[in-house]
Amino acid sequence: MSAIDRLYKKDNYTIQKSINLEDRLYTELKQIVDNEYDATISDIVNICIEDLISSGNIKYYAKPKDEITIYRSVMIRKENVEALNKITQETGISLTRLVNISMKVFLDKYNK
């Protein structure tokens, strides 16, 4: 991927979404942002979503029984929202669940 491919087009703006994020996943992403990258949580969440979408391999992951969720606002790219809505229509998995799945998949890869 060239450097220019990492830029977003103006029509792929961010949309504010308020969703329930699993606290453990959110905390892990926050630690990564605070300690390693010059990025926001929303930037990392968009990377998680893009990684999940590009893999084309979406495996349902239920929220752990003892996990709490936190209602957070996240800025998600328009194209990512559209792709997640399409997946929701095809699979019945909610947008919130898909975002949490994408975060878990990303963190599993990151922690290997």
Contacts in CASP RR format, 6 or more apart in sequence:
PFRMAT RR
TARGET T0000
AUTHOR 0000-0000-0000
METHOD contacts of the structure
MODEL  1
MSAIDRLYKKDNYTIQKSINLEDRLYTELKQIVDNEYDATISDIVNICIE
DLISSGNIKYYAKPKDEITIYRSVMIRKENVEALNKITQETGISLTRLVN
ISMKVFLDKYNK
8 77 0 8 1.000
11 78 0 8 1.000
12 77 0 8 1.000
12 78 0 8 1.000
12 79 0 8 1.000
13 77 0 8 1.000
13 78 0 8 1.000
14 42 0 8 1.000
14 75 0 8 1.000
14 76 0 8 1.000
14 77 0 8 1.000
14 78 0 8 1.000
15 75 0 8 1.000
15 76 0 8 1.000
15 77 0 8 1.000
15 78 0 8 1.000
15 81 0 8 1.000
16 73 0 8 1.000
16 74 0 8 1.000
16 75 0 8 1.000
17 73 0 8 1.000
17 74 0 8 1.000
17 75 0 8 1.000
17 76 0 8 1.000
17 81 0 8 1.000
17 95 0 8 1.000
18 71 0 8 1.000
18 72 0 8 1.000
18 73 0 8 1.000
18 74 0 8 1.000
19 71 0 8 1.000
19 72 0 8 1.000
19 74 0 8 1.000
19 95 0 8 1.000
19 96 0 8 1.000
19 99 0 8 1.000
20 69 0 8 1.000
20 70 0 8 1.000
20 71 0 8 1.000
20 72 0 8 1.000
20 96 0 8 1.000
21 69 0 8 1.000
21 70 0 8 1.000
21 72 0 8 1.000
21 74 0 8 1.000
21 99 0 8 1.000
21 100 0 8 1.000
21 103 0 8 1.000
22 63 0 8 1.000
22 64 0 8 1.000
22 67 0 8 1.000
22 68 0 8 1.000
22 69 0 8 1.000
22 100 0 8 1.000
22 103 0 8 1.000
22 104 0 8 1.000
23 67 0 8 1.000
23 68 0 8 1.000
23 69 0 8 1.000
23 70 0 8 1.000
24 64 0 8 1.000
24 67 0 8 1.000
25 100 0 8 1.000
25 103 0 8 1.000
25 104 0 8 1.000
25 107 0 8 1.000
26 41 0 8 1.000
26 70 0 8 1.000
26 72 0 8 1.000
26 103 0 8 1.000
28 107 0 8 1.000
29 41 0 8 1.000
29 44 0 8 1.000
29 45 0 8 1.000
29 48 0 8 1.000
29 103 0 8 1.000
29 107 0 8 1.000
30 41 0 8 1.000
32 44 0 8 1.000
32 110 0 8 1.000
33 39 0 8 1.000
33 40 0 8 1.000
33 41 0 8 1.000
33 43 0 8 1.000
33 44 0 8 1.000
37 43 0 8 1.000
37 44 0 8 1.000
40 75 0 8 1.000
41 72 0 8 1.000
41 74 0 8 1.000
42 74 0 8 1.000
42 75 0 8 1.000
42 76 0 8 1.000
44 106 0 8 1.000
45 74 0 8 1.000
45 76 0 8 1.000
45 99 0 8 1.000
45 102 0 8 1.000
45 103 0 8 1.000
46 75 0 8 1.000
46 76 0 8 1.000
46 77 0 8 1.000
46 80 0 8 1.000
47 106 0 8 1.000
48 99 0 8 1.000
48 102 0 8 1.000
48 103 0 8 1.000
48 105 0 8 1.000
48 106 0 8 1.000
49 76 0 8 1.000
49 77 0 8 1.000
49 80 0 8 1.000
49 83 0 8 1.000
49 84 0 8 1.000
49 98 0 8 1.000
49 99 0 8 1.000
49 102 0 8 1.000
50 80 0 8 1.000
51 102 0 8 1.000
51 105 0 8 1.000
51 106 0 8 1.000
51 109 0 8 1.000
52 58 0 8 1.000
52 98 0 8 1.000
52 101 0 8 1.000
52 102 0 8 1.000
52 105 0 8 1.000
52 106 0 8 1.000
53 80 0 8 1.000
53 83 0 8 1.000
53 84 0 8 1.000
53 87 0 8 1.000
55 105 0 8 1.000
58 87 0 8 1.000
58 91 0 8 1.000
58 93 0 8 1.000
58 98 0 8 1.000
58 101 0 8 1.000
59 101 0 8 1.000
60 91 0 8 1.000
60 93 0 8 1.000
60 97 0 8 1.000
60 101 0 8 1.000
61 97 0 8 1.000
61 100 0 8 1.000
61 101 0 8 1.000
61 104 0 8 1.000
63 69 0 8 1.000
63 97 0 8 1.000
63 100 0 8 1.000
74 99 0 8 1.000
76 84 0 8 1.000
76 99 0 8 1.000
81 95 0 8 1.000
84 95 0 8 1.000
84 98 0 8 1.000
84 99 0 8 1.000
85 95 0 8 1.000
87 93 0 8 1.000
87 98 0 8 1.000
88 94 0 8 1.000
88 95 0 8 1.000
88 98 0 8 1.000
93 101 0 8 1.000
END
